Amino acid sequence: MLSSGFDHVAVLTADTDAFAQFFVEVFEAEVFASLEPGPGMRLTLVKVGPDSEFNVFQIDGNAESTKQTPMGGRGRLDHLGLRAGSLDDFRTIRQRLMDRGATDGFVTDFGPVLSCFFVGPDELEAEVCVPNPDWAPGGPLHPPGTPAALFQSA
């Protein structure tokens, strides 16, 4: 592969400060730049990984961030997944999301990855993922809604 992954994802928001605060508090993201590239426009760069960031645009009069369509009907970019640095980080992020009411905490076992969906600022649906320590290469893939054994109540 000639790419090391995604550099950034550009998103629209109605409230840059709330968007940034959510990702700083839950994911320990870093807001590292903010500028006004034109009248009524604010661009804030929020670093969410070593080599990845959100380019957060707030544009006066733009209501796109208030539109919410069910998964599969959102157009070209449906949702995004952030990768936790470790299983312990995944647990911390999941708990912070549950504490905020952003998720019910359900963890899906997709086979190679575990995933927890959440709803963030502006009702942006996303997920946090982590490699599944119980999956072996070549092992089965599972459909959405498959409960992760590591997160089942005893």
DSSP file with accessible surface (Angstrom, degrees, kcal/mol):
  #  RESIDUE AA STRUCTURE BP1 BP2  ACC     N-H-->O    O-->H-N    N-H-->O    O-->H-N    TCO  KAPPA ALPHA  PHI   PSI    X-CA   Y-CA   Z-CA
    1    1 A M              0   0  228      0, 0.0     0, 0.0     0, 0.0     0, 0.0   0.000 360.0 360.0 360.0 139.0    0.0    0.0    0.0
    2    2 A L        +     0   0  191      2,-0.0     2,-0.3     0, 0.0     0, 0.0   0.464 360.0  72.1 -95.4  -3.8    1.2    3.5   -0.8
    3    3 A S        -     0   0   81      1,-0.1     3,-0.1     3,-0.0     0, 0.0  -0.854  62.8-155.2-111.1 148.5   -1.0    5.1    1.7
    4    4 A S        -     0   0  119      1,-0.4     2,-0.3    -2,-0.3    -1,-0.1   0.309  63.6 -83.5-100.6   7.6   -0.7    5.1    5.5
    5    5 A G  S    S-     0   0   47     47,-0.0    -1,-0.4     0, 0.0     2,-0.3  -0.823  74.0 -20.9 127.5-164.9   -4.4    5.7    6.0
    6    6 A F        -     0   0  174     -2,-0.3     3,-0.1     1,-0.2    45,-0.1  -0.632  39.9-164.2 -83.1 139.3   -6.7    8.7    6.1
    7    7 A D        -     0   0   99      1,-0.3    46,-1.3    -2,-0.3     2,-0.3   0.903  68.6 -19.2 -84.7 -48.7   -5.3   12.2    6.7
    8    8 A H  E     -a   53   0A  81     44,-0.2     2,-0.4    39,-0.1    -1,-0.3  -0.986  46.0-141.5-155.5 162.7   -8.6   13.9    7.6
    9    9 A V  E     -a   54   0A  39     44,-1.8    46,-2.2    -2,-0.3     2,-0.5  -1.000  24.2-141.1-125.9 127.5  -12.3   13.8    7.3
   10   10 A A  E     +a   55   0A  54     -2,-0.4     2,-0.3    44,-0.2    46,-0.2  -0.787  26.0 178.2 -91.9 130.4  -14.1   17.1    6.7
   11   11 A V  E     -a   56   0A  19     44,-2.4    46,-3.1    -2,-0.5     2,-0.4  -0.945  24.3-132.1-131.3 153.0  -17.4   17.6    8.6
   12   12 A L  E     +a   57   0A  69     -2,-0.3     2,-0.3    44,-0.2    46,-0.2  -0.836  28.5 179.2-100.8 143.0  -20.0   20.3    8.9
   13   13 A T        -     0   0    6     44,-2.4    46,-0.5    -2,-0.4     3,-0.2  -0.967  35.6-146.6-139.7 157.0  -21.2   21.4   12.3
   14   14 A A  S    S+     0   0   54     -2,-0.3     2,-0.3     1,-0.2    44,-0.1   0.574 100.4  32.6 -91.9 -14.4  -23.7   23.9   13.8
   15   15 A D     >  -     0   0   76      1,-0.1     4,-2.4     2,-0.0    -1,-0.2  -0.739  61.2-176.8-148.9  92.1  -21.5   24.3   16.9
   16   16 A T  H  > S+     0   0    1     -2,-0.3     4,-3.0     1,-0.2     5,-0.3   0.892  86.5  53.9 -56.5 -43.7  -17.7   24.0   16.5
   17   17 A D  H  > S+     0   0   94      1,-0.2     4,-2.6     2,-0.2    -1,-0.2   0.921 110.5  45.1 -63.0 -42.9  -17.0   24.4   20.2
   18   18 A A  H  > S+     0   0   39      2,-0.2     4,-2.2     1,-0.2    -1,-0.2   0.908 113.6  51.0 -66.7 -41.2  -19.4   21.6   21.2
   19   19 A F  H  X S+     0   0    2     -4,-2.4     4,-1.8     2,-0.2    -2,-0.2   0.962 114.1  43.3 -59.2 -51.6  -18.0   19.3   18.5
   20   20 A A  H  X S+     0   0   10     -4,-3.0     4,-2.6     1,-0.2     5,-0.2   0.922 111.9  53.6 -62.6 -43.9  -14.5   19.9   19.6
   21   21 A Q  H  X S+     0   0  107     -4,-2.6     4,-2.9    -5,-0.3     5,-0.3   0.908 106.3  53.5 -58.9 -43.2  -15.3   19.5   23.3
   22   22 A F  H  X S+     0   0   14     -4,-2.2     4,-2.5     1,-0.2     5,-0.4   0.954 113.4  41.2 -56.5 -51.2  -17.0   16.2   22.7
   23   23 A F  H  X S+     0   0    0     -4,-1.8     6,-1.8     2,-0.2     4,-1.5   0.850 114.9  51.6 -73.2 -29.5  -13.9   14.7   20.9
   24   24 A V  H  X S+     0   0   56     -4,-2.6     4,-1.1     4,-0.3    -1,-0.2   0.948 116.0  40.7 -66.9 -46.3  -11.5   16.3   23.4
   25   25 A E  H  < S+     0   0   89     -4,-2.9    -2,-0.2    -5,-0.2    -3,-0.2   0.871 126.2  32.3 -72.9 -37.4  -13.3   14.9   26.4
   26   26 A V  H  < S+     0   0    0     -4,-2.5    -3,-0.2    -5,-0.3    -2,-0.2   0.907 135.2  21.8 -87.1 -44.3  -14.1   11.4   25.0
   27   27 A F  H  < S-     0   0   35     -4,-1.5    -3,-0.2    -5,-0.4    -2,-0.2   0.383  97.0-120.0-107.3   0.5  -11.2   10.7   22.8
   28   28 A E     <  +     0   0  139     -4,-1.1    -4,-0.3    -5,-0.2    -3,-0.1   0.865  53.9 171.5  57.5  35.8   -8.5   13.1   24.3
   29   29 A A        -     0   0   11     -6,-1.8     2,-0.4    -9,-0.1    19,-0.2  -0.194  27.3-127.2 -67.1 168.4   -8.4   14.7   20.8
   30   30 A E  E     -B   47   0A 116     17,-2.2    17,-3.3    19,-0.1     2,-0.7  -0.985   2.8-146.2-127.4 125.3   -6.4   17.9   20.4
   31   31 A V  E     +B   46   0A  65     -2,-0.4    15,-0.2    15,-0.3     3,-0.1  -0.809  29.6 166.3 -83.9 116.9   -7.7   21.1   18.8
   32   32 A F  E     +     0   0A  84     13,-2.2     2,-0.3    -2,-0.7    -1,-0.1   0.525  53.7  16.3-118.6  -2.6   -4.6   22.5   17.1
   33   33 A A  E     -B   45   0A  33     12,-1.0    12,-2.6     2,-0.0     2,-0.3  -0.959  48.8-179.3-164.2 149.1   -5.8   25.2   14.8
   34   34 A S  E     +B   44   0A  66     -2,-0.3     2,-0.3    10,-0.2    10,-0.2  -0.968  16.6 159.6-149.0 134.0   -8.7   27.4   14.1
   35   35 A L  E     -B   43   0A  80      8,-2.7     8,-3.0    -2,-0.3     3,-0.1  -0.955  39.8-124.9-148.9 166.2   -9.1   30.0   11.4
   36   36 A E  E     -     0   0A 155     -2,-0.3     6,-0.2     6,-0.2     4,-0.0  -0.869  24.1-179.7-115.8  93.3  -11.7   32.0    9.4
   37   37 A P  E     -     0   0A  70      0, 0.0    -1,-0.1     0, 0.0     5,-0.1   0.614  69.3  -6.4 -72.8 -10.0  -11.0   31.3    5.7
   38   38 A G  E >  S-B   41   0A  24      3,-0.6     3,-1.9    -3,-0.1     2,-0.0  -0.973  98.3 -54.7-168.4 171.8  -13.9   33.5    4.6
   39   39 A P  T 3  S+     0   0  139      0, 0.0     3,-0.1     0, 0.0    21,-0.0  -0.329 122.2   4.5 -60.0 131.6  -16.8   35.6    5.9
   40   40 A G  T 3  S+     0   0   31      1,-0.2    20,-3.1    19,-0.1     2,-0.4   0.649 108.6 111.2  70.8  16.1  -19.2   33.6    8.1
   41   41 A M  E <   -BC  38  59A  59     -3,-1.9    -3,-0.6    18,-0.2     2,-0.4  -0.979  42.9-174.2-128.6 134.6  -16.9   30.5    7.9
   42   42 A R  E     - C   0  58A  70     16,-2.6    16,-2.5    -2,-0.4     2,-0.5  -0.990   4.1-166.9-125.4 133.1  -14.9   28.9   10.7
   43   43 A L  E     -BC  35  57A  26     -8,-3.0    -8,-2.7    -2,-0.4     2,-0.4  -0.987   7.7-178.0-121.6 123.7  -12.5   26.0   10.1
   44   44 A T  E     -BC  34  56A   2     12,-2.5    12,-3.2    -2,-0.5     2,-0.6  -0.981  17.4-145.1-124.1 133.4  -11.1   24.1   13.1
   45   45 A L  E     -BC  33  55A  30    -12,-2.6   -13,-2.2    -2,-0.4   -12,-1.0  -0.876  15.2-172.1-101.3 121.6   -8.6   21.2   13.0
   46   46 A V  E     -BC  31  54A   1      8,-2.6     8,-2.7    -2,-0.6     2,-0.5  -0.953  15.0-145.0-119.2 110.9   -9.2   18.5   15.6
   47   47 A K  E     +BC  30  53A  65    -17,-3.3   -17,-2.2    -2,-0.6     6,-0.3  -0.636  24.9 169.2 -78.9 122.1   -6.4   15.9   15.8
   48   48 A V  E     +     0   0A  35      4,-1.9     5,-0.2    -2,-0.5    -1,-0.1   0.365  65.0  10.0-115.7   3.0   -8.0   12.4   16.6
   49   49 A G  E >  S- C   0  52A  20      3,-1.4     3,-0.9   -19,-0.1    -1,-0.2  -0.962  92.1 -81.6-167.2 172.6   -5.0   10.2   16.0
   50   50 A P  T 3  S+     0   0  111      0, 0.0    -1,-0.0     0, 0.0    -3,-0.0   0.838 128.6  12.2 -55.4 -34.8   -1.3   10.4   15.3
   51   51 A D  T 3  S+     0   0  115    -45,-0.1     2,-0.3   -47,-0.1   -47,-0.1   0.041 117.0  79.1-131.4  24.8   -1.9   11.1   11.6
   52   52 A S  E <   + C   0  49A  37     -3,-0.9    -4,-1.9     2,-0.0    -3,-1.4  -0.986  45.3 164.3-141.3 150.4   -5.6   11.8   11.4
   53   53 A E  E     -aC   8  47A  29    -46,-1.3   -44,-1.8    -2,-0.3     2,-0.4  -0.963  34.1-113.8-153.3 163.8   -7.9   14.7   12.1
   54   54 A F  E     -aC   9  46A   3     -8,-2.7    -8,-2.6    -2,-0.3     2,-0.8  -0.900  18.3-150.4 -97.2 135.1  -11.3   16.3   11.6
   55   55 A N  E     -aC  10  45A  22    -46,-2.2   -44,-2.4    -2,-0.4     2,-0.6  -0.945  23.9-159.7 -99.4 105.1  -11.5   19.4    9.5
   56   56 A V  E     -aC  11  44A   1    -12,-3.2   -12,-2.5    -2,-0.8     2,-0.5  -0.819   7.6-166.8 -98.3 116.8  -14.5   20.9   11.2
   57   57 A F  E     -aC  12  43A  51    -46,-3.1   -44,-2.4    -2,-0.6     2,-0.5  -0.891  10.0-175.0-106.3 129.0  -16.4   23.6    9.2
   58   58 A Q  E     - C   0  42A  48    -16,-2.5   -16,-2.6    -2,-0.5     2,-0.5  -0.993  12.2-176.5-118.2 119.9  -19.0   25.9   10.7
   59   59 A I  E >   - C   0  41A  51     -2,-0.5     3,-2.2   -46,-0.5   -18,-0.2  -0.977  29.8-114.9-124.9 120.4  -20.7   28.0    8.0
   60   60 A D  T 3  S+     0   0  120    -20,-3.1     3,-0.1    -2,-0.5   -46,-0.0  -0.268 100.5  10.4 -52.4 130.4  -23.2   30.7    8.9
   61   61 A G  T 3  S+     0   0   90      1,-0.2     2,-0.6     2,-0.0    -1,-0.3   0.360  93.5 124.6  82.2  -3.9  -26.6   29.8    7.4
   62   62 A N    <   +     0   0   61     -3,-2.2     3,-0.3     1,-0.1    -3,-0.2  -0.796  32.5 178.0 -92.8 118.7  -25.6   26.3    6.4
   63   63 A A    >   +     0   0   57     -2,-0.6     3,-1.9     1,-0.2     4,-0.4   0.233  46.5 111.2-104.5  12.5  -28.1   23.8    8.0
   64   64 A E  G >  S+     0   0   96      1,-0.3     3,-1.5     2,-0.2    -1,-0.2   0.850  71.3  62.5 -56.9 -34.5  -26.6   20.5    6.5
   65   65 A S  G 3  S+     0   0   14     -3,-0.3    -1,-0.3     1,-0.3   -51,-0.1   0.684  96.6  59.8 -68.3 -14.0  -25.4   19.4    9.9
   66   66 A T  G <  S+     0   0  101     -3,-1.9     2,-0.4   -53,-0.1    -1,-0.3   0.587  83.2  97.5 -89.1  -9.6  -29.0   19.3   11.2
   67   67 A K    <   -     0   0  125     -3,-1.5     2,-0.4    -4,-0.4    -3,-0.0  -0.642  52.0-176.4 -81.9 131.2  -30.1   16.7    8.6
   68   68 A Q        +     0   0   81     -2,-0.4    56,-0.1    56,-0.1    55,-0.0  -0.978   4.5 176.6-133.2 122.6  -30.1   13.2    9.8
   69   69 A T        -     0   0   62     -2,-0.4     3,-0.1     1,-0.0     5,-0.1  -0.923  38.3 -96.3-121.3 144.9  -30.9   10.2    7.6
   70   70 A P    >   -     0   0  100      0, 0.0     3,-2.0     0, 0.0     4,-0.1  -0.200  57.1 -78.4 -59.9 153.4  -30.8    6.5    8.6
   71   71 A M  T 3  S+     0   0  102      1,-0.3     8,-0.0     2,-0.1     7,-0.0  -0.188 119.8  32.0 -52.6 139.1  -27.6    4.5    7.9
   72   72 A G  T 3  S+     0   0   72     -3,-0.1    -1,-0.3     3,-0.1     3,-0.1   0.223 111.7  66.5  94.3 -12.0  -27.4    3.5    4.3
   73   73 A G    <   +     0   0   47     -3,-2.0    -2,-0.1    -4,-0.1     3,-0.1   0.154  68.3  97.6-123.2  18.1  -29.3    6.6    3.0
   74   74 A R  S    S-     0   0   49      1,-0.3     3,-0.4    -5,-0.1     2,-0.2   0.367  83.5-120.1 -92.3   2.2  -26.8    9.3    3.8
   75   75 A G        -     0   0   60      1,-0.2    -1,-0.3    -3,-0.1    -3,-0.1  -0.570  66.9 -15.5  95.2-157.0  -25.1    9.6    0.5
   76   76 A R  S    S+     0   0  256     -2,-0.2     2,-0.6     1,-0.2    -1,-0.2   0.855 134.1  41.5 -59.6 -43.4  -21.5    9.1   -0.4
   77   77 A L        +     0   0  109     -3,-0.4    -1,-0.2     1,-0.2     3,-0.1  -0.930  66.0 173.3-109.9 112.6  -20.1    9.2    3.1
   78   78 A D        -     0   0   37     -2,-0.6     2,-0.3     1,-0.3    47,-0.2   0.921  58.7 -34.2 -87.8 -52.5  -22.4    7.3    5.5
   79   79 A H        -     0   0   53     45,-0.1    -1,-0.3    -8,-0.0     2,-0.3  -0.951  56.7-121.7-158.0 176.3  -20.5    7.2    8.8
   80   80 A L  E     -d  126   0B  19     45,-0.8    47,-1.7    -2,-0.3     2,-0.4  -0.908   9.7-147.3-130.8 156.6  -17.0    7.1   10.1
   81   81 A G  E     -d  127   0B  45     -2,-0.3     2,-0.4    45,-0.2    47,-0.2  -0.992   7.7-155.4-124.5 128.5  -15.1    4.8   12.4
   82   82 A L  E     -d  128   0B  23     45,-3.1    47,-3.2    -2,-0.4     2,-0.6  -0.823  17.7-131.2 -98.9 143.5  -12.3    5.8   14.8
   83   83 A R  E     -d  129   0B 163     -2,-0.4    47,-0.2    45,-0.2     2,-0.2  -0.838  15.2-137.2 -98.8 123.0   -9.7    3.3   15.8
   84   84 A A        -     0   0    6     45,-3.5     3,-0.1    -2,-0.6     6,-0.1  -0.487  16.1-127.2 -72.7 149.0   -8.9    3.0   19.5
   85   85 A G  S    S-     0   0   71     -2,-0.2     2,-0.3     1,-0.1    -1,-0.1   0.741  83.2 -10.9 -70.3 -23.6   -5.2    2.7   20.3
   86   86 A S  S  > S-     0   0   45      1,-0.1     4,-2.5    44,-0.0     5,-0.1  -0.965  75.4 -93.6-163.1 171.1   -5.7   -0.4   22.4
   87   87 A L  H  > S+     0   0   43     -2,-0.3     4,-2.4     1,-0.2     5,-0.2   0.903 125.9  51.9 -63.8 -38.7   -8.4   -2.6   24.0
   88   88 A D  H  > S+     0   0  111      2,-0.2     4,-2.2     1,-0.2    -1,-0.2   0.916 109.4  49.1 -63.7 -41.3   -8.0   -0.6   27.3
   89   89 A D  H  > S+     0   0   77      2,-0.2     4,-3.0     1,-0.2     5,-0.2   0.907 109.0  53.7 -62.8 -40.6   -8.4    2.7   25.3
   90   90 A F  H  X S+     0   0    0     -4,-2.5     4,-2.9     1,-0.2    -2,-0.2   0.929 108.5  49.1 -57.5 -46.2  -11.5    1.2   23.7
   91   91 A R  H  X S+     0   0   96     -4,-2.4     4,-2.3     2,-0.2    -1,-0.2   0.907 112.4  48.1 -61.1 -42.9  -12.9    0.4   27.1
   92   92 A T  H  X S+     0   0   63     -4,-2.2     4,-2.4     2,-0.2    -2,-0.2   0.942 113.8  46.0 -63.4 -47.8  -12.2    3.9   28.4
   93   93 A I  H  X S+     0   0   16     -4,-3.0     4,-2.6     1,-0.2     5,-0.2   0.935 112.0  51.7 -61.3 -45.7  -13.8    5.5   25.3
   94   94 A R  H  X S+     0   0   47     -4,-2.9     4,-2.5    -5,-0.2    -1,-0.2   0.923 110.6  48.2 -57.9 -45.3  -16.8    3.3   25.5
   95   95 A Q  H  X S+     0   0   89     -4,-2.3     4,-2.9     1,-0.2    -1,-0.2   0.919 111.1  50.2 -64.0 -42.1  -17.4    4.1   29.1
   96   96 A R  H  X S+     0   0   74     -4,-2.4     4,-1.4     2,-0.2    -1,-0.2   0.896 110.9  49.7 -62.8 -39.5  -17.0    7.9   28.4
   97   97 A L  H  <>S+     0   0    0     -4,-2.6     5,-2.6     2,-0.2     6,-0.7   0.915 112.1  47.5 -64.9 -41.7  -19.5    7.5   25.6
   98   98 A M  H ><5S+     0   0   51     -4,-2.5     3,-1.5     1,-0.2    -2,-0.2   0.919 108.0  55.8 -65.2 -41.3  -22.0    5.7   27.9
   99   99 A D  H 3<5S+     0   0  117     -4,-2.9    -1,-0.2     1,-0.3    -2,-0.2   0.828 110.4  46.0 -60.5 -30.1  -21.5    8.3   30.6
  100  100 A R  T 3<5S-     0   0  102     -4,-1.4    -1,-0.3    -5,-0.2    -2,-0.2   0.460 114.2-117.0 -88.4  -6.2  -22.6   11.0   28.1
  101  101 A G  T < 5S+     0   0   64     -3,-1.5    -3,-0.2    -4,-0.4    -2,-0.1   0.693  79.7 126.5  74.9  19.0  -25.5    9.0   26.8
  102  102 A A  S   <S+     0   0   13     -5,-2.6    17,-2.2    -6,-0.2     2,-0.3   0.586  75.9  13.4 -85.3 -11.1  -23.9    8.8   23.4
  103  103 A T        -     0   0   21     -6,-0.7    -2,-0.2    15,-0.2    -1,-0.1  -0.982  61.9-131.2-155.4 157.3  -24.2    5.0   23.2
  104  104 A D        -     0   0  138     -2,-0.3    14,-0.1    13,-0.2    -6,-0.1   0.470  57.4-114.1 -86.7  -4.3  -25.9    2.1   25.0
  105  105 A G        +     0   0    1     12,-0.3    -7,-0.1     1,-0.3    13,-0.1   0.398  59.8 156.5  91.4  -2.4  -22.5    0.4   25.1
  106  106 A F        -     0   0   85     11,-0.1     2,-0.5     1,-0.1    11,-0.4  -0.348  28.2-154.0 -61.2 132.7  -23.3   -2.5   22.9
  107  107 A V        -     0   0    4     41,-0.1    41,-2.1     9,-0.1     2,-0.4  -0.953   2.8-149.3-113.7 124.6  -20.2   -3.9   21.3
  108  108 A T  E     -EF 115 147B   9      7,-3.1     7,-2.1    -2,-0.5     2,-0.8  -0.753   6.1-143.8 -92.2 136.2  -20.4   -5.7   18.0
  109  109 A D  E     +E  114   0B  26     37,-3.2     5,-0.2    -2,-0.4    37,-0.1  -0.884  23.4 171.9 -96.8 103.6  -18.0   -8.5   17.1
  110  110 A F        -     0   0   45      3,-2.5    32,-1.3    -2,-0.8     4,-0.1   0.409  53.8-108.7 -89.0   1.3  -17.4   -8.1   13.4
  111  111 A G  S    S+     0   0    0      2,-0.4    30,-0.1    30,-0.3    -1,-0.1  -0.851 108.7  33.8 106.2 -91.5  -14.6  -10.8   13.5
  112  112 A P  S    S+     0   0   46      0, 0.0    20,-2.6     0, 0.0     2,-0.3   0.753 126.5  35.4 -71.9 -21.6  -11.4   -8.9   13.1
  113  113 A V  E     - G   0 131B  31     18,-0.3    -3,-2.5    16,-0.0    -2,-0.4  -0.953  66.7-140.5-132.4 153.4  -12.6   -5.8   14.9
  114  114 A L  E     -EG 109 130B   2     16,-2.8    16,-1.8    -2,-0.3     2,-0.4  -0.864  28.2-165.6-102.9 145.6  -14.9   -4.9   17.8
  115  115 A S  E     -EG 108 129B   0     -7,-2.1    -7,-3.1    -2,-0.4     2,-0.5  -0.994  20.1-168.7-140.8 140.0  -17.1   -1.9   17.3
  116  116 A C  E     - G   0 128B   0     12,-2.3    12,-2.1    -2,-0.4     2,-0.2  -0.975  20.3-147.1-127.2 113.3  -19.2    0.4   19.5
  117  117 A F  E     + G   0 127B  59     -2,-0.5   -12,-0.3   -11,-0.4     2,-0.3  -0.511  23.2 173.6 -77.2 149.0  -21.5    2.8   17.6
  118  118 A F  E     - G   0 126B   6      8,-2.9     8,-2.5    -2,-0.2     2,-0.5  -0.959  31.5-125.4-148.6 164.8  -22.3    6.2   19.1
  119  119 A V  E     - G   0 125B  51    -17,-2.2     6,-0.2    -2,-0.3     3,-0.1  -0.978  34.7-179.0-116.2 120.8  -24.0    9.4   18.3
  120  120 A G    >   -     0   0    9      4,-3.4     3,-1.3    -2,-0.5     4,-0.3  -0.135  42.3 -31.8-101.9-159.8  -21.9   12.5   18.6
  121  121 A P  G >  S+     0   0   20      0, 0.0     3,-1.8     0, 0.0    -1,-0.3  -0.185 129.5  17.6 -57.7 149.0  -22.4   16.2   18.1
  122  122 A D  G 3  S-     0   0   44      1,-0.3     3,-0.1    -3,-0.1    -2,-0.1   0.743 130.7 -74.3  58.8  23.5  -24.9   17.3   15.4
  123  123 A E  G <  S+     0   0  118     -3,-1.3     2,-0.4     1,-0.2    -1,-0.3   0.741  80.1 170.5  62.7  24.6  -26.3   13.7   15.7
  124  124 A L    <   -     0   0   43     -3,-1.8    -4,-3.4    -4,-0.3     2,-0.4  -0.541  25.8-142.8 -68.0 117.7  -23.2   12.4   13.7
  125  125 A E  E     + G   0 119B  57     -2,-0.4   -45,-0.8    -6,-0.2     2,-0.3  -0.722  36.9 145.2 -85.9 135.7  -23.3    8.7   13.9
  126  126 A A  E     -dG  80 118B   0     -8,-2.5    -8,-2.9    -2,-0.4     2,-0.3  -0.881  32.8-134.7-153.0 179.4  -19.9    7.0   14.2
  127  127 A E  E     -dG  81 117B  22    -47,-1.7   -45,-3.1   -10,-0.3     2,-0.4  -0.983   8.1-137.7-143.8 154.8  -18.2    4.1   15.8
  128  128 A V  E     -dG  82 116B   1    -12,-2.1   -12,-2.3    -2,-0.3     2,-0.3  -0.961  29.8-169.9-111.0 134.3  -15.0    3.4   17.7
  129  129 A C  E     +dG  83 115B  16    -47,-3.2   -45,-3.5    -2,-0.4   -14,-0.2  -0.868  13.8 179.7-124.7 158.7  -13.2    0.2   16.7
  130  130 A V  E     - G   0 114B   3    -16,-1.8   -16,-2.8    -2,-0.3   -45,-0.1  -0.982  42.4 -89.8-152.9 146.2  -10.4   -1.9   18.0
  131  131 A P  E     - G   0 113B  70      0, 0.0   -18,-0.3     0, 0.0     3,-0.0  -0.343  46.0-117.3 -56.3 140.2   -8.7   -5.1   16.8
  132  132 A N    >   -     0   0   12    -20,-2.6     3,-1.6     1,-0.2   -23,-0.0  -0.716  18.2-157.8 -83.9 114.8  -10.5   -8.1   18.3
  133  133 A P  T 3  S+     0   0   78      0, 0.0    -1,-0.2     0, 0.0   -20,-0.0   0.709  91.2  56.6 -67.5 -16.2   -8.0  -10.0   20.4
  134  134 A D  T 3  S+     0   0  110    -23,-0.1     2,-0.4     2,-0.0    -2,-0.0   0.435  88.2  95.4 -93.3   0.2  -10.0  -13.2   20.1
  135  135 A W    <   -     0   0   74     -3,-1.6     3,-0.0   -23,-0.1   -24,-0.0  -0.760  58.4-156.4 -97.8 136.4  -10.0  -13.3   16.3
  136  136 A A    >   -     0   0   62     -2,-0.4     3,-2.7     4,-0.1    -2,-0.0  -0.879  37.1 -90.7-106.6 141.9   -7.4  -15.3   14.3
  137  137 A P  T 3  S+     0   0  120      0, 0.0    -1,-0.1     0, 0.0     0, 0.0  -0.209 118.1  23.9 -50.8 134.1   -6.5  -14.4   10.7
  138  138 A G  T 3  S+     0   0   80      1,-0.2     3,-0.1    -3,-0.0    -3,-0.0   0.389  96.8 135.1  86.6  -3.0   -8.8  -16.2    8.3
  139  139 A G    <   -     0   0   23     -3,-2.7    -1,-0.2     1,-0.2    -4,-0.1  -0.081  62.7 -68.6 -70.8 177.5  -11.4  -16.5   11.1
  140  140 A P        -     0   0   85      0, 0.0     2,-0.3     0, 0.0    -1,-0.2  -0.265  37.8-136.6 -71.1 152.6  -15.1  -15.8   10.5
  141  141 A L        -     0   0  128    -30,-0.1   -30,-0.3    -3,-0.1   -31,-0.1  -0.830  21.3-150.3-100.9 146.5  -16.6  -12.4    9.8
  142  142 A H        -     0   0   58    -32,-1.3     3,-0.1    -2,-0.3     4,-0.0  -0.911  12.0-116.8-121.3 149.9  -19.8  -11.6   11.6
  143  143 A P    >   -     0   0   85      0, 0.0     3,-1.5     0, 0.0   -34,-0.2  -0.294  49.2 -74.5 -77.7 163.4  -22.8   -9.4   10.7
  144  144 A P  T 3  S+     0   0  101      0, 0.0   -34,-0.0     0, 0.0   -36,-0.0  -0.236 119.0  38.3 -52.9 143.5  -23.8   -6.2   12.5
  145  145 A G  T 3  S+     0   0   48      1,-0.3   -38,-0.1    -3,-0.1   -35,-0.1   0.380  75.1 137.4  93.0  -1.5  -25.5   -6.9   15.8
  146  146 A T    <   -     0   0   33     -3,-1.5   -37,-3.2   -37,-0.1    -1,-0.3  -0.662  56.5-125.5 -77.5 116.3  -23.2   -9.9   16.7
  147  147 A P  B     -F  108   0B  63      0, 0.0     2,-0.5     0, 0.0   -39,-0.2  -0.375  16.3-122.7 -67.4 140.4  -22.5   -9.4   20.5
  148  148 A A    >   -     0   0    1    -41,-2.1     3,-1.8     1,-0.1   -41,-0.1  -0.724  11.0-143.5 -82.9 125.3  -18.8   -9.4   21.5
  149  149 A A  G >  S+     0   0   73     -2,-0.5     3,-1.5     1,-0.3    -1,-0.1   0.841  97.7  62.7 -57.9 -37.3  -18.1  -12.1   24.1
  150  150 A L  G 3  S+     0   0   63      1,-0.3    -1,-0.3    -3,-0.0    -2,-0.0   0.701 108.6  42.2 -61.4 -20.4  -15.6   -9.8   25.9
  151  151 A F  G <  S+     0   0   30     -3,-1.8     2,-0.4   -44,-0.1    -1,-0.3   0.134  84.3 118.3-118.2  21.1  -18.4   -7.3   26.7
  152  152 A Q    <   -     0   0  107     -3,-1.5     2,-0.1    -5,-0.1    -3,-0.0  -0.701  67.7-115.5 -86.9 138.0  -21.2   -9.7   27.7
  153  153 A S              0   0  122     -2,-0.4    -2,-0.1     1,-0.1    -1,-0.1  -0.459 360.0 360.0 -70.7 143.0  -22.5   -9.4   31.2
  154  154 A A              0   0  149     -2,-0.1    -1,-0.1     0, 0.0     0, 0.0  -0.424 360.0 360.0 -84.3 360.0  -21.9  -12.4   33.4
